[in-house]
């Protein structure tokens, strides 16, 4: 064929259609401001009170290395193979024993292993929440929970809180008015405030849920990090709550967050719905990580390890509390958490925590402004300070920098 004819036979150019739009949930929910702040604080020399990060020098690296070696030595083929959605039996049994020892009778079949407790929350949301459903939360609350509910299209309603946590009388009134699907709560060493809901209020929450019809999601990533005071029974253990509470736990704070291992304890029907949701999400949690964790729990005295972690974190909490009066402006206030990872502070009238953060970063120190944790109008004077990542000496230096930043702002 002549060259001219070949050219004339070529198809003519046409317009290219753009791909379809993203789902509305992907554009209506923003990214995490906390994660964005963490990215700003990763440069060398910054002392960060921003992230709720465990101290890496306290990880039991040798014990975990031995646990992975054992997982491969016993059966490398099993460790590298697919597993059941519910989780390997050894790890589920270990979780059930530990929950029972903490006062909540639990069987192996009551437990679903998840890829971190954040996945457990996502699975429960998928199982329970439809667009437009009302979800109740504490105010302020865990930022990633707000993202999770937002992605599901829920209408999130805040329950009024005071220094001890959510107010039961306010909860009862809101449940009667809004007819919510569930209440999400972090009753022990809450993120971001560090406060703990007293037992009497937990009993009242359980009674309200039973009387008015309400699912409860009890998130407990910090409960084993208690530095003083008496243990408070899980909300899930209170009469009225047993048949409607999903309890979430995690190995991130007591072993290592890189394992991405969490667990869910829930009534049978809800747990089965979460299993189906997990099958659609990732089939199952990493087999080798589960087996290594099971070997670790069988071979290591985890309570002794956690006790050492508590002692270190207690000293760090005390160092932060001891220096706040000199670091923050006169008239500031803050709480004294009995455990967990966070202190919640409030600047005096006329101050703004987000503006202070900009100045603080120039002094190579960081924290998280409290505003993103609120549902509805935020309190711009609030800030969250994590004390677990740095040594007491580093905390003292960080507070000195923060004090200089406050005097400049």
C-alpha positions, 0 to 999 in steps of 0.5 A: 500500500502506498504511504499516502494511503496508509496515512489516510487510513489511520483513525482520526483523533478523538476526545478522551473521556475522564474516568468516573468520579471518586465515591463521595466518601473519598472526598468528604473525609479529610486526612489526619492532621495528626499524621500531617503534623508527625510528618513535619516533626520527623526531621532530626533534632525535633522533640515531639510530644505530638504522636502517641508512639510507644518508646522504641527502646522499650520494645523487647526486640530479642524476645520478638526475634526469638518468637519469629524464629520459633514460628518458622522452626515449628512450621514454616509452611504453616507460618507462610500459608493462608489462615482462617479469618477468625485468627490462629487458635493459639493467639485467640486462646491467649487473648481469651485467657488474658481477658478472662484474667482481667475480669471478663470471662472470654472463650476462644470463640469470642475472639476475632484477631484483626490487623490492629484495633483500627481494623476492628473498628472499621469492621464493626462500622461496616457491619453496623453503620449505614449512611445517615445512621447516628453514631455517638462519640465522646467530645473530644475523641479519637481522630481516626474514629471520626474518619472511620464514621465519616467514611461510612456516611454516619451522622456523628453526634457528640455526647457532653463530657466533663473532667471524668468523661461522658455525662450519663444523664446527657447520654440518656437524653441524646439516645432518647432524642437521636435514636443512634445506632451505637456509642463509641467510647474510650473509657480508660485513659482516653485519647486525646484527653487521658481521662478515665470514666468512673465505674459508676458512670460505666454502669449507667452507660450500660443501663442506658444502652440496655434500656433504650437499645444501643450498641456499644464499642469500647476501645481499650488500647491503653488500659494496661498502661496504668501508673496509679489508682485502682483498675476499673472494670471494662464497660463490657463487664457491666450488667446490661452491656454484655450482649451489646458491647464490642470490646477492642484491644491491641498489642501495639502499646504493650508489644509493638505497633509494627506487628499490627495485631489487635483483637475484637471480642463481641456477641456472636452475631456481631462477631460473625458480621465482622468476620464477613466484613474482614473476609471482604477486607483482607481475608485474614491477618498475617499468619506469621505475625499471629504465630510469632505473637502466640509464641511470644505470649507462651514464652515470655512473661508479658506482665513483667515486660509491661511492668517495666514499660509502665515504670518508664512511662510513669517517670516520663509522665511525671517529668512532663507534669513537673515542667508544664507550669514553667512551659505553658502560659500563666493561667493554663490548665491540664489534667493528671492522667492515671495512665495511658499516653496523653496529657490534655492541656488548655491555654488561657483566654486569647491563646490559640494552640494551632498558632502556638504550634507554628512557633513551637516548630521553629523552636524544634518542639511539637505537640498536637492542637486539640481542635481536630479531635472535636465533633462540632465547634472545637476548643482552639485553646486545647492541646494534646501532649504525649509523654511516652516517646522521649526520656525524662531528660528529653522531655525536660529539654522539650518543655524548655523549648516549648516555654521559649515558644510560648514566650515568643507567641 
